[in-house]
Amino acid sequence: MSTHALYVTAAYAVTAVAMIGLIGWVLIDQRARKRELAALEAAGIRRRSDKTGAAGVRAKGTRAS
């Protein structure tokens, strides 16, 4: 195996490991955020984008249609 082929193979291997690591990190972080969101919703805290809200109260600064 020539030194150039070894260099190219090593570059692809390093890139593959980095990509797998980043994808794994994103998936693990997604699961953590989903758990945090579920805990907040279980505590009664709702998202601002939730139109119905906990008691149907409009967000501050919004107008009735």
N, C-alpha and C positions, 0 to 999 in steps of 0.2 A: 504494500500500500504506500503510495507516495505521500509526501508531507502535505501536499495540497489536498488530497483526498481526506487525509486525517483531519486537517483544519476544517474542511467543509463539514465533515461528519460531526466533529465536536461542536461546530457552530449550530448545526441543526439540533443536536442533543440539548445544548444549553437553552436554545429557544423553546424547545418542546417542554423542558422541565419548567421554565419560567411561565409558559402559557398554562400548563396544568396547575401550577401553583396559584396563578391569578384566578383561574376559573374556580378552583377549590375555595379560595378566600371569599370570592363573591357569593358562592352558594352557602358557605357557613355563615357569612354576615347576613344574608337574606333570612335564613332560619332564625337568627338572633333577633332581627328587627320584627319578624312576624310574632315571635314570642312576646317581645316588649309591647307590640301593638295590642295583642290579645289581653295582656295584663292590664293595660290602660283602659281598654274597652270594658273589661270585667269590673274595673273600679268605677265605671260610670263616666269616664272621660271619653268624649266623642271627637271625631275629626271635624275640623272646620268645614270641610267639603261636604259633610253629612247634612243634607237639607232638612231632614226631619228633626235632628238633634234629640237630646234626651227628653226635653219637655216641649219640643216644637218651637223653641224660642229662636228668633232670627239673630244672626250674628250682628255685632256692633257695627254700625255704619251702613247697614243695608236698608233699603227702602221696601215698603210693602208694594206689591204690584197692583 
